[in-house]
Amino acid sequence: MSSPAKMISRDWLDWPFFEPRHRAVCEALDRFVTQGGLDGVDHSDVDAACRKLVRALGSAGLLDCAVAAPDGDAASIDSRSICLSRETLAYADGLADFAFAMQGLGSGAIALAGSAELRNAVLPKVRSGEWLAAFALSERDAGSDVAAMSCMAREDGDSYVLDGEKTWISNGGIADVYTLFARTGEAPGARGISAFAVFPDDPGFSVAERIDIVAPHPLATLRLDECRIPIGRRLGAAGGGFKIAMQTLDIFRASVAAAALGFARRALEEARLHAQTRRMFGTTLSDLQLTQAALGDMATETDAAALLTYRAAWRRDVQKLSTTREAAMAKLAATETAQRVVDRAVQMFGGRGVRKGEIVESLYREVRALRIYEGATEVQKLIVARELLRPR
């Protein structure tokens, strides 16, 4: 997806969720996008593209808001800045958004619970873009149901030995460090899972399969066969992995909704521009009432999703409150809205909309996965209902 020559104005930065520093974040991102930050990225080679994008983002200092410094507090990462970054990058280029998001998600647990030695070894390289990071939680039978995890880790002297597989791992096969979760058995279910930092040159670590999806991103299945790592690479307490995973996801969950907003806003803008220039029946497409009605729905639904998204981020950043329900609502609303908005844009473009290489065609492929990963729409509904029914 090519980057726009000029980013759209952001009237929503005047909403009370934001501070002046958030406008500065957006201005820095706009400069990156419009002044060549995405130039020369060959999307046909997704591995090389991700590495180039991460290096460019790191060199520009844009990863600083998502990756904690070694002596910093990961819990103080500003969710609104991450959301604005993802929205801006997704508007310009879906792979750039992916590259940015994975640096934060893949290193978050190390920043939260890693030893000082591990933090110093990993975080500066991830923050600068020298290293790519990955978050290895999912398995074939353990996606949203983390308690079903079967990958095992057993303590053996001064080491842990890991056995099992992880799949649907973003940056799998190209990451330089993996935050990986495995069952250590201190308790049943989610309470018996621990977190580890794993490197691709650890003995017994291998990439079992690369996975191709509709919008090319680096994904893989990882295999751990008697993979031995030092005990010091456990993150936090034994059996505390699920808590660490949830703490990490709490920082970044609302940003999935923000990425969807970026896709929706780009689709809306492309549809608006097309409608105003496409001649039809002696007038323009935008003069037809059906088109106006579609654009009205697209704009209204997008703003509604944005309000939910930034409410969740603001509640976490400013009120320091749990955002389990709010982030689930935001993710649910924004991803489903983005799918509808992009679909309407494709319809408005007619035959051009399904032509490979068109921006709306690319958006159509990019947006689909967002309704599934980091908790499918159906799971978000269950979370909202569970929180609604919880005794107060």
Sequence and secondary structure as in RCSB ss.txt:
>XXXX:A:sequence
MSSPAKMISRDWLDWPFFEPRHRAVCEALDRFVTQGGLDGVDHSDVDAACRKLVRALGSAGLLDCAVAAPDGDAA
SIDSRSICLSRETLAYADGLADFAFAMQGLGSGAIALAGSAELRNAVLPKVRSGEWLAAFALSERDAGSDVAAMS
CMAREDGDSYVLDGEKTWISNGGIADVYTLFARTGEAPGARGISAFAVFPDDPGFSVAERIDIVAPHPLATLRLD
ECRIPIGRRLGAAGGGFKIAMQTLDIFRASVAAAALGFARRALEEARLHAQTRRMFGTTLSDLQLTQAALGDMAT
ETDAAALLTYRAAWRRDVQKLSTTREAAMAKLAATETAQRVVDRAVQMFGGRGVRKGEIVESLYREVRALRIYEG
ATEVQKLIVARELLRPR
>XXXX:A:secstr
    SS    GGGGSTT  HHHHHHHHHHHHHHHTTTTTT  TTSHHHHHHHHHHHHHHTTTTTTTS  TTS GG
G  HHHHHHHHHHHHHH HHHHHHHHHHHHHHHHHHHH  HHHHHHHHHHHHHTSS EEEE  BTTBSS GGG  
 EEEEETTEEEEEEEEEEEETTTT SEEEEEEE  SSSGGGGEEEEEE TTSTTEEEEEEE  SS   EEEEEEE
EEEEEGGGEESSTTBHHHHHHHHHHHHHHHHHHHHHHHHHHHHHHHHHHHHH EETTEEGGGSHHHHHHHHHHHH
HHHHHHHHHHHHHHIIIII    HHHHHHHHHHHHHHHHHHHHHHHHHHGGGGGSTT HHHHHHHHHHGGGTTTS
 HHHHHHHHHHHHHS  
